[in-house]
Amino acid sequence: MLSGLQNVSLLITQPHACSYLEQRTARNLVVDPRLRLDAARYEQLLEQGFRRSGDAVYRPHCPQCQACTPVRIPVRDFAPDRAQRRCMKRNRDLQLVRVSTINSDILALYERYLRARHEGEGMEADDHFGFERFTACSWMPVEYWQYFHDDRLVACAVVDVLPHGYSAVYTVFDPAPDHAARSLGTLAVLSQISAAQSEGRDHVWLGYWIPGCSKMEYKKRFRPQERSDGAGWSRIAE
């Protein structure tokens, strides 16, 4: 059972290779799939360090490692730093369109992104069903935030819509060299923070920050932020 959530049963996975740190073994706690979930209950689970992949809700449970640290941005106190302001300025020519379903433009961008950034890592670029399986959710509203340069889709952020915030699920972007300077991953997070601020939401959830994992380093640049140690949340300002 989980503190503050009644009737939540947990299952534990078998050990498997860690996706983030080499030569580490990982296990996850998984919320019993028979539990009826919605956005409000999922927001409570986020408070306790859980995330979702598709309809499955999980939390790392590795006895020898506690590196996965839940991170969220308290948007009322957030102000972009100099580099983030430059990022927003560089991307003023992009148009943001928010949709609730996956379309052919998103799938084509996903293919280009995987072939350029994650070739040989076990994710198949043309596995469109796989992309939908881990980004979509049957019990909560999910949006696909599309960023267009003229008529070309250059980035797409998958965003969970919560009662009091947004949760960043996954972002893909155009790997073409002429877009590299745009810092499109940073732009996606800044867009979610800006929308949350204007709509009176409390947080943007960024998933896990993992010390020693280069893929997660960008999350440190959004300040102030709050991190959970499993017992509570602490603010990191510097």
C-alpha positions, 0 to 999 in steps of 0.5 A, spaced: 500 500 500 502 507 498 501 512 504 495 517 502 492 512 497 487 507 499 487 500 495 493 501 491 497 494 490 504 494 487 507 489 483 515 488 482 518 486 476 524 481 475 531 484 475 533 487 468 539 491 465 538 499 467 536 503 461 540 509 464 547 507 467 551 502 465 553 495 468 547 496 473 541 492 474 534 495 475 527 493 478 520 497 478 514 497 482 508 497 478 501 499 480 496 493 479 493 494 472 487 492 475 486 499 479 482 504 476 486 510 474 485 517 472 489 524 472 487 526 479 489 519 482 496 519 477 497 526 480 497 523 487 502 518 484 507 523 481 507 526 488 510 519 490 515 518 485 511 514 480 511 515 472 507 512 467 509 508 460 503 508 456 497 505 461 503 502 466 505 506 472 511 505 475 517 507 480 524 505 480 525 500 486 533 498 486 535 496 493 543 498 491 541 504 487 537 510 489 539 514 483 533 516 480 530 522 483 523 525 481 524 532 479 518 538 478 518 545 476 514 550 481 512 554 475 510 560 479 517 561 481 520 560 475 524 565 471 528 563 465 536 564 465 540 568 460 541 561 455 533 559 456 531 566 454 536 566 448 532 559 446 526 562 446 528 568 442 531 563 437 525 560 436 520 565 435 519 563 428 516 557 430 508 555 431 505 551 436 499 547 435 497 542 441 493 536 438 490 530 442 492 524 437 498 522 433 498 524 426 502 522 420 507 528 421 509 526 428 510 519 426 515 521 420 518 526 425 519 520 430 522 516 425 527 521 423 529 522 430 530 515 432 534 513 426 539 519 427 539 519 435 538 512 437 540 507 432 541 500 435 539 502 441 533 497 441 527 502 439 525 501 432 524 507 428 518 504 424 514 501 430 509 506 430 504 502 434 510 502 439 510 509 439 503 510 441 503 504 446 508 508 450 506 515 449 498 514 449 494 513 455 487 510 455 485 513 462 488 520 462 488 526 457 495 526 453 497 532 448 502 532 442 505 539 442 507 540 435 512 545 433 512 548 426 517 551 422 513 554 416 509 547 414 515 543 417 514 539 423 521 540 427 519 538 434 513 534 438 513 534 445 508 528 449 505 532 455 500 529 460 494 534 462 493 534 470 488 537 474 494 542 477 500 541 472 503 538 466 507 532 466 513 531 460 513 524 457 517 524 451 520 529 446 522 528 439 525 533 434 528 534 427 535 532 427 537 536 421 543 540 423 540 547 421 536 546 427 541 544 432 542 551 435 534 551 436 535 547 443 528 544 441 528 540 447 529 546 452 524 549 448 519 544 449 520 544 457 520 552 457 513 552 453 510 547 458 512 552 464 509 558 460 503 554 459 502 552 466 504 559 468 498 562 464 493 557 466 494 557 473 497 550 474 502 548 480 508 544 476 511 541 470 513 534 472 520 532 468 520 525 470 527 523 473 534 526 474 539 521 474 546 523 476 551 521 472 546 520 466 548 525 460 541 524 457 538 527 464 543 533 465 539 538 461 533 537 467 538 541 472 538 547 468 531 549 470 531 552 477 528 553 482 526 545 482 524 541 487 526 534 488 524 528 492 528 523 496 522 518 497 520 522 504 518 529 501 520 534 496 526 539 497 527 545 493 533 546 489 535 554 487 542 554 485 
